[in-house]
Amino acid sequence: MAFLSAIRLLIFKNNWIGIYSQYEPFAELVKEKNADLATKVEQTYQACLKTVEPFFTQGQVAAKPYSTLNAQQRGAIVEASYQFRNALIEARDALSIGEAS
């Protein structure tokens, strides 16, 4: 478990980067339909990255162990993640892509 705690923030960060990479090909289409929504997706993505940024040291891949974060810090990560998720759902709906089955 200590190993997972040590890399959990790295996993969060890289998951967000991967998720955003799947949105990027659609970003211009979303912007054409709703520029504010495209901005919202970008801002919520950046907000996710900012929640973990303080726990990374310049020049190092690893971050501070997740187990050392307090409830407020963990809550901020969760809240940012949900806001990013919700913005992506709005983008999906704006493009009439539909839900995955």
C-alpha positions in Angstrom: 0.0 0.0 0.0 2.8 2.4 0.7 4.0 2.1 -2.9 0.5 3.0 -4.2 0.3 6.0 -1.9 3.7 7.1 -3.2 2.6 7.1 -6.8 -1.2 7.9 -6.5 -0.8 11.6 -7.3 1.3 10.7 -10.4 -1.4 8.3 -11.4 -4.1 11.0 -11.0 -2.0 13.5 -13.0 -1.3 11.1 -15.8 -4.9 9.9 -16.0 -6.1 13.5 -16.4 -3.5 14.1 -19.1 -4.6 10.9 -20.9 -8.3 11.8 -20.6 -7.6 15.3 -22.0 -5.7 13.8 -24.9 -8.9 12.0 -25.9 -10.9 15.2 -25.7 -8.3 17.3 -27.7 -9.4 16.0 -31.2 -12.9 17.3 -30.4 -11.9 20.6 -28.8 -12.4 22.7 -31.9 -15.8 21.1 -32.6 -16.9 21.9 -29.0 -15.5 25.5 -29.4 -17.6 25.9 -32.6 -20.7 24.8 -30.8 -20.1 26.5 -27.5 -16.9 28.5 -26.9 -17.7 28.9 -23.2 -18.0 25.2 -22.8 -14.7 24.6 -24.5 -13.1 27.1 -22.1 -14.8 25.3 -19.2 -13.3 22.0 -20.2 -9.8 23.6 -20.5 -10.2 25.4 -17.2 -11.4 22.4 -15.3 -8.5 20.3 -16.7 -6.0 22.9 -15.6 -7.7 23.0 -12.2 -7.1 19.3 -11.8 -3.4 19.7 -12.6 -3.1 22.6 -10.2 -4.6 20.6 -7.3 -1.6 18.2 -7.4 1.1 20.7 -8.6 2.2 21.7 -5.0 3.0 18.0 -4.2 5.5 17.6 -7.0 9.1 18.7 -6.8 10.7 20.3 -9.8 12.9 17.9 -11.7 11.4 14.8 -10.0 8.8 12.4 -11.4 7.4 11.2 -8.1 5.2 13.3 -5.8 4.6 13.5 -2.1 2.8 10.4 -0.9 -1.0 10.7 -1.1 -1.3 9.4 2.5 0.4 12.6 3.7 -2.3 14.8 2.2 -5.0 16.1 4.6 -8.8 15.7 4.0 -9.1 19.2 2.6 -6.3 18.6 0.0 -7.8 15.2 -1.0 -11.2 16.8 -1.2 -9.9 19.5 -3.6 -8.5 16.8 -5.9 -11.8 14.9 -5.9 -13.8 18.1 -6.5 -11.6 19.2 -9.4 -11.9 15.7 -10.9 -15.7 15.8 -10.7 -15.8 19.3 -12.3 -13.6 18.1 -15.1 -15.7 15.0 -15.6 -18.9 17.1 -15.7 -17.4 19.5 -18.2 -16.5 16.6 -20.4 -20.0 15.2 -20.2 -21.4 18.6 -21.2 -19.0 18.6 -24.2 -20.1 15.1 -25.1 -23.7 16.2 -25.0 -23.0 19.4 -27.0 -21.6 17.2 -29.8 -24.5 14.7 -29.5 -22.1 11.8 -29.1 -24.3 10.1 -26.6 -23.5 7.9 -23.6 -21.2 4.9 -23.9 -23.1 1.6 -23.5 
